[in-house]
Amino acid sequence: MALKLVEGDACPVCGSLEHPHLAIETSGVVKAEVEATRKDQLEKNDVAKEIATKIEQKKWQIEQIEYVSEEPFQALKEQQDVCAKELAKIEQEQARLEAFLTEENKLEEQVALNKQETSEVVAQKNKKHNKRMKKFVKPWILLKRHIRFF
């Protein structure tokens, strides 16, 4: 029917005067071409199914990787939190020890100054004492010599 249509004449099926999509003549298509096309289509369908199966497998593998990697990651995060708390405690202890060490150094300096002052005071007192003793020693020595003669 499509071969018999003339532009401007009415279509015997629909009555239209215009024929924009004419049917194609299929008498020239060989049965072998149809079979080849079907075979090609089946092969393409099989390849598409294989690809879809591989995609599903890869999705499953990705989900497994995410699941497996999430568990150790969470454990590492918990361990990091514990380490951070321990580090904070250690830093506080270090600050306390540094303050203690600073105070101890100040006390050691004060002790050294006190020793020096004490040494100076003792030296002065010894000097005064020696001067006093000289006053008493000379008469005593003379008295001792004098007593021997008796």
Residue pairs with C-beta under 8 A, 6 or more apart in sequence:
1 12
1 13
1 23
2 22
2 23
2 24
2 25
3 25
5 11
5 19
5 22
7 18
7 19
8 17
9 17
10 16
10 17
11 17
11 19
